[in-house]
């Protein structure tokens, strides 16, 4: 029995070591497009708690286009090295930020020789996150490392708690190194308001502003030849239980009419979309997912407008049953459950605040 337990411990140790040692995870989307994500521990840097941050790399005749640069220089270095090795090319034609939040622009400074492209509003978003995350001190971080290390010393076996504390220590160490090295996010040099098209080599890359919702600078990025759409944080595709729902937020402006206009125009002009990739998604989705999201946004806007005009209480349309026909129509896309129902009620509350 002791021997079996010992073998089990050795096996688990090997598995744990392999997972911990993993630097990047690369998924091939098309022959010219990959997603690249760091190993889990590196994902904690600068306060981002999700266990997935995808950067999307596009191979072109003029060099690589990288979409989203991770949440810190440490992660961006891992990603940059992996992309160069994969495509055997060290030339970067463009760097694109889908918006200015840290998980999407935090590694911009690693690409100091390259053109960074983003929406006009991204500069303010980057500054806000820059001020927030870099407002701490090295001394504060070292105290956090010391405190967590002391806690770790009291734990006698490896488990979820010890893993979590190790990840927290890694986060503070990465963050400490960023501050010591005077880390600063690079701001985009090439910006646009509504639409912009890039033509690096053999690729056509269309960028469209969605309007305010998740943030103030969110854009769609479409690689025409590969029929691949990158959505940043606009949708919860693959990231949460409610994978198919739009990403609106309380205490922010949510310009649902702009969302509808942009999505409608995009869908009218693109009959084929083979892959939809979100920065925090687990897997690609299909065109039908954003068809549903566009219809859902229209239905929410119309319901809120009608309710306000007729004096109907908000609570009357927060029940998902009032949208029964829509969810039945797209039952192969979205599965209604408690999480979807809660998100729907939340979306109604959010859009209620933004529609006169």
Secondary structure, DSSP 8 states (H G I E B T S, - for coil): -HHHHHHHHHHHHHHHHHHHH--EEEEEEETTEEEEEE-GGGGGGGG---S---EEEEEETTEEEEE---SSHHHHHHHHHHHHHHHT---EEEEE-SSSSHHHHTTGGGGTTS-EEEETTHHHHHHHHHHHHTTS-HHHHHHHHHHHHHHHHT--S-SHHHHHHHHHHHHHHHHHHHHHTT------SEEESSEEEE--TT--EEEEE--SSSSSS-EEEEEGGGTEEE-TTSB-TTTSSSTTSB---TTS---HHHHHHHHHHHHHH-S---EEE-TT-SS-B-HHHHHHHHHHHHHHHHHHHHHHHHT--THHHHSGGGGHHHHHHTTTT----HHHHHHHHHHHHHHHHH--
